[in-house]
Amino acid sequence: MQNQTTQKHIGVLIGSLRKESLNKKLAQAFIKTAPNTLSFHIIDISSLPLYNEDLETPVFPESVITFQKELLKTDLLLFITPEYNRSFSGVLKNALDWASRPVNPAAKSPLFGKKAAIAGISTGSIGTAVAQSHLRSVLQVLGMQLIFQPEFYLKFSPLLFDEAFLPQDASLKALFSAFSDALSRAL
């Protein structure tokens, strides 16, 4: 077992607030199957207010300050997004808008220079491919260092997962392993 100090901390932002979200289940599957050198922490974005520049003065809302502090504690951010209307979700865009505005005006955004990866699952025929393409464009503008391979967008099928939503299909297990390896290499 790895020493706790050698673990790399991955913040997970899930672009769905739905209780039974497939993307929340996918995040949990990543956490359960990842090597012990990776430590995952789901960063809650549900309490962020809708972005409004007026809310930045005189101070940022407490939920935004807490959110940005969580982002700063991570070595890498994993964005897990559904696909809504051929793009990523509004709740994830809202979180990115808040994250792009540093609480401390003398500092850079907590996203700038941070490593990032994207994954997602959907019932649609092309998974979350288009949403991830849009999200990649936004993350690049924010100065994030993206991990491009392997791409991880799935069309959901109950045959791929067991009752605990862990991969049971051999090719999906291989994809999970390759994705974890890519995260480890990036860190």
N, C-alpha and C positions, 0 to 999 in steps of 0.2 A: 504494500500500500504506500502511496506517495505521501510525503510529508505535506501538511496543510500549507506551508509557506511556498511550496512549488506549484500549487494550483493556480491556474489562470482563471480569472473571473469574467464570465460572459453574462452580460445583461440581455434579457430577452424581452422584446417589445412585441406584443401580440395585437394585431390589428382588428381584433373582433372582441366585442364586449359580451357576446351571447354566452350564456351559462354552459351550454352544451356544444360550443364551437368546435368544429373539427380542427381548427388551428390551435386552440388551447390544448386539445388532446395531442396534437403533433408536438407541441412544445414539451408536454409532459413525457412523451415518448423519447424525445431527444435527451431530456434530463436523465431518464431511467437507463438509457442504453449507452450514454457517453462514458469514456474512460474516466477514471478517478482523478486524472490530472486536470480535468475541466470542472469548474464549479459554476453552475448556472443559477441565476437569480431572475425571476420574473419581475419586471418593473411595471408597476400598475400605472396605467394611463387613464383610467376611468374617472378620476377625480379632477382632471385638468379642465379648467373653464375653456370655452371657445376662445380661440386667440383673438385678442383685441388689444391693440397698442395702448389704449387708454388705461388698461389694467396694469401697465408697467410702472405707473407713477402713482404715488410717491415710491412704492416698493412693489415688487412682484408678489402675486398671490402666494401664500404659503405652500400650496400644493405644487406650484411651479418650482419654487426653491427646493423643496424636497425631491422632486423629480430630477432636477439638474444635478443635485448632490449624488443621487443614485447613479446617474450616467457617468459622473466623474470617477466613481469607484470601479468601473469596469475596464477590462483590457480589450474587450471586443463587444460589439453589439450584434445580436442576432435578431433580425426582423422577421417575424412570421406573419404573413399576411394572407387574408382571403382575397378573392377577386370580386369586386363589385362594379358592374357596368364597365368592364374591361379596364379597370384601374384598381389601385389599392384603396383602402377604406379612408373615409373622412376622419375617423378617430385617430388613425395613424398619422395622417397629414397634420392634424391639429397638434399632436405631440411633437412632430418635427418642427412645426412653426414655433412652438414654445422653446424647444431645445436650441433652435438657431439663434435665439436672443439671449446672450449671456446676462445672468443676473448682475454680475459685476461688470460695469461698462469698460473697465480696463483690461478685461480678459477676453479670450476668444470663446466662441461657442463650445460647449462641452462635446460637440460632435466633431469639431475640426481636427483632422488628423487621426481620428479614431478608426480602428479597423471594424469592418462590418460584413455580415453575410446575410443572405436572404433565403427563406424557404417558405413554402406554403402548400396548402391542399384545398381542393375545391371539388364540387360535384360536376363542374363544367368539363367539357371534352378536352380542353387544353390546360387543365389545372389552373395555376395562377401565373402562367407565363407572361401574359400581357401586364398584369398588375406588377410583377417583378421588374419588367422592363421600365415601366413608369417610375417605380420606386428607385431603381438604380440611377435614373436621370436626376432625381431630386437629391439623392445621397451624394452623388458626385459634385453637384453644385454646392453642397454643404461642406465639401472638403474631406469627405470620408474616404478611407482606403478600402476598396471593395475586394472581396474574395469572389471571383467569378466562376470558379469550377470546384466541385461539380455543381451544376445547376440542380436545384431541388424543388421541382414543382410537380405535384401529383394530382391525378384525377382519382378521387376517392372510389374505392371499391371495398366492401366489407371482407373480401377474400384476402386483402393485403395485410390485415391486422387481426390479432386475436381479440378475445373478449376484454382484455386490459388495454387495448389499443397499442399493443407493441407489434412491431413488424413480424409477420410470420412467413411472408413470401421471401424466397431466397434472394431474388434480385433487389427487393426493397431492403433487406438486411444488409446487402452489400453496399447499397446507396447510403444508408445510415452510417455505416462504417467509413466509407470514403469521405462523407461530409464531416464526420468527427475528426478524421485524419487531416482534412484541409483546415479545419479550425485550429487544431493543434499546431500544424506547421506555420500558420499565420501568426501564432503567438510566440 
